[in-house]
């Protein structure tokens, strides 16, 4: 496989910005350093691409951002936070919405790489693949040969790929543990996907039950669309379900559970405790207000952009960065 600018920088012991200055014959590089970098390039038959030629000229200063659906509340906020942090460094951004299908995600990455971008940011764990199908992520690894790739709330191992994730596993483990300690024994888990993030939430749920000596029952794990009325109607139809608490992977799902409780004339949190996820406006726009896990999206975005700037500046950073969540307790739990 041919080498890229990051490989050349590593072999020469300089930053990628220095390699780019050499490519552009910048007077800011000493002759000694220039000779060393040129020797490494010659030895490895390295042909500079547009990324290498543009960096030292400051002609890009642009990040590519791809998310599945900007109408999604979580993703819309994330894009806003990312744009704000990029602007603080004097960077612009190009936004593509890829949808959720494999082919459309690959197409979006190919299209955005044709633009003059310094780095690529993928928003959402959907890009780390679906646990049921083992989706191919080779297109992301291929993209990382051209620019550094930052994956938000998903994890892919690979050269020049950096994953910034929230600790969803621990957040759900701790939340379920608190429910159990408060006397809840029949806890339902409702999720809307099989993404990297969703599966970590499920593992937290399952392991908390096991740690407290409770069984993990298949009928208490439900997967369905994040639709408030659909959640309400499904639970109303499932009279076979026996549960005294619900942990949801999204606030919208949790609000649907609240509507179910009202339809069944159940008292919340006395008869039924409910925990949502993302601490969105939905969590305070319902009655009673919803206990919810705050994924700290603003911090997640800031760490992503700060890390991107370190990488573009030639610094070596940890390829996996983890952000702790926090549980915001409101009126749908009594612990």
N, C-alpha and C positions, 0 to 999 in steps of 0.2 A: 504494500500500500504506500502511495506517495505521501511525503511529509507535508505538514502545513506550517503556518507561521509559528504556532505554539511549539511544535517540535524543534524548529530551527532555533527559537529563542532559548529553549531548554539546553540544547546541545552546545550553543555558544555561550551559555551562562549569562544572558542578558534578558531584558524585558521585551515583550512583543512590540512595544512602542519603539524601542531601539532598532529592532529588525526593520520595522517599517521606515524609520528614518534613513537607514542604510539603503533600502530599496529606492527611496526617493532622493538619495544623494544629498541628504541634509548636512549643512555645515556644523550642526550642533553635535555631531558624533566625531570623536577623535579618530585619527587615521588608524591607530592601533586597533581600536574596537571595530572599525569598519573593515579592516583586513581580516580580522578574526571571523566576523559574521559572513563576509563574502566567501571565505575559505570553506566554512561549514555548508553554505548554500551550494557551492560548486561541487563539494564532495558528495552531496546528496541529490544532485540534479534538481534543485528546488527552483520552481518557476513562480514568481510572485503573482498572487491574484489581486483582484480589485480591492479586497479587504486590506491586504498588506500595503498596497500603494496609497490607499486613502487615509490611513490612520494618522500618520504624522502631519498630514496636511489639514487635519481637523475638518475634513470636508464631509464627514458623515455625522458624527455625534447624534446618532439615531438608533433606538432600540426597536426591534420588532416585538409586538405583543400579539399572541394568539389566544383566544378563549373560545369555548364551544358556542356560547350564546350570551351576548351582552345584555339581553333583556332579563337574564337571571339576576336576581337582586344581589347575591353574593359576588358574582363575577363583575357586575357593574361597579360595585363599590371598590373591588380590587383594582380594576382598570383605572378608576379615578385616583386611588392612592398611588398606583405605580406612576401615572402621568405626573402627579404632583411631585413625587420624589425625583423623577427623571429631570423635571424642569429645574429643580434646585441645583442640579449638576450642570445645567445648560444643555440638556439633551432633549431631543424631540422623540416622538414615537410614531410608529405605523401600526394600526390595529387591524387584524383580520379576525372574523368570526368563522370558525371551521365547521360548526355543527358537531355531532357526536359520532358519525359514521367513520369507519377506518379510512375509507378512500378519500373522504372530504378533508379529514385531518392531514393526510399525506399531501394532498393537493395544496392546502393552505400553507404548509411549511415550504413546499417547493416554490410557490408564488412569492412568499415574503422574502425568501433567500435571494430572489432576483433583484430586490431593492438593495440600496446601499445601507445596510444595517451593521452595527458593531456587535450586537448580541441579540439573542432570541429568548423571549420569556414566554413560557407556556403556562397558562393559568388554569389550575384545576387538576385533580388527580385522574381525570378521565384519560389524560395523555400517557399515564403509566400503565394503561391497559385494563382490560376487564378480567376479573379473576375466573370467570366461567370459561372464557374462550382463549385465554393466553394470547392476547393481541400482539401482533408484531410491532416492536418499537425500533426496528432497525432504521427506519426513516429519520428518527430523532438522533440516533447515533451517527448517521451519515451527515445530518445537519451540523453536528458538533465538530465535524472535520473542517467546516468553513468558519463558524463563529461559535463562541461559548454559548451554551444553552442552559437556561435556568428554569427549572421545573418547580412550580409552586404547588405545594400540598400533594406531591406525588414523588416517587423515588425510582430513578433508573440509574443503574451503575454504568459508568462508561467514561472514557477520556473526554475531558472538556465539558462534562455535564455536571451541573450543580443542583442539588435538590434542597429546597427549603420547605420543611414540613411542620405542621402542627402536631402535637403529641396527642392525637385522637385516641389512641389506645388507652393511655393513662387517664385521659379525661373521662372516658366512659367507664373504665374500671373503677375509678374513684366514685363516680356518680352512682353506679349500681351498688357499690359497697355501702354508700350512705343510705340508700333506700333499704337495703337489707338490714342494716343496723337499726333503722327506724321501724322495723317490723314487717317490711314488705317481703313476701316470699314467692309471689307469682308475678314475675316481671316480664312484660312483653317488650320485644325489640322490633321496631319498625324502621325499615330503610328503603330508599328509593333506587339504589344502585348496587353494583358489585365492583365499584372502583377501589383503587388502593386505599383511599381514605375510609370509605364505607366498610371495607373488610377489616381495617384496623379497629374501627368502632365495634364491629361485631366480635372481634377477638377479645376486646376489653370487656364486653358484656358477658361472653361465655366464661372467661377466666375468673371474673369476679364471682359468678355463680359457683363455679367449682371451688374457689378458695373458701367459700362460706358453706360448703357442703350441700349446695342445692343442685338439682338436676338441670341439665341443658336439654330442653325439649324443643323438637322441631316445630311443633305447632305454635310455639311462642316466639318464633322468628318469622316475621312477615315482610315481604318485599312487594312494594307497590309504588305507583306514581305519586309524586309529591303534589297532591291535589286535596285541598281541605275537605270538600264535600265527598270526594271519593273515599277518603279515609273514614269519615263519619259513617257513610253508608255501608262500607265493607264491615266495619265493626258491629254495626247494628244487625247486619245479616248473619254474622258469625256468633250465634247464640251458644255454640259449643265451647267458645273460648272462656277460660276462667283466669282472670288477672286482676291484680290490685295496684299495679303500677305500670307505666309505659316510659321507655326511653326511646326517643325518636332521633333519626339522623338529621332532621331538618326541622326548623320551627314551624313550617307550614303543616307538616305531618302532625306535630304536637297540637296545633290549633284544631285540626280535624278531630283529634282525640277529645279535646275540650268540648267540641260540638256534640260528639257522641255521648259524653258524660251528661250534658244538658238534656239531650233527647231521652236518655235513660233515667233522668232525675237522680243522678249520682252526685254526691257532695265531693267537691275537690278542695283540699287534698284528703279529706277524711276517708272517703270511700275509694278514691283513686288518686294516686300521685302521678304527676306528669313532668318529664324533663325534655325540653327541646334542644336544638343545636344551632349555633351561629349568633345567638343574642341579637337577632335582627329587630327591626321595627315591629314585626309581627308579635314579638314576645311581650311588648308593652301596649300593643293595640288591641289586645283581647282582655276578657274579664272572666276569671281572675287573671292577673298578669302572670306570665309564664316563667318558671325557672328554666334557665337555658345555659348551655355551655358557650362561652365566648372564645371563639377561635383566634381572637386578636389579629384580625385581618390587617389592620393598619401596621402593626409591628411586623407581620409577615412580609408585607410589601416593602417596608423600609429596609429590612434585612436583605431582601432580594436585590434591591437597587444598590445598597451600600456594598454588597458582596460583588455585584457586577462591576462596579467601579474599581474595586481592588483587583479583580482579575484583569480588567482592561489596562490597569496600571502595571501589570506584570507581577503582582503579588501571588503567592501560593496560598490557597485557602482550603479549608475542609470541604470536601465535596458534598457532605451531608450536614445540614444545619437544622436543629430542632427547636421549635418554639412551644413553650408550655401554655396550655389553655387555662381558663379559670371558670369555675361554676358560679353563675350569678343567681343567687337564691331569691325567688319571689314568692308568689302565693300558691303555686301548684304543688309544692312539697312542704312537709311539716318537720323536716329534720333540721 
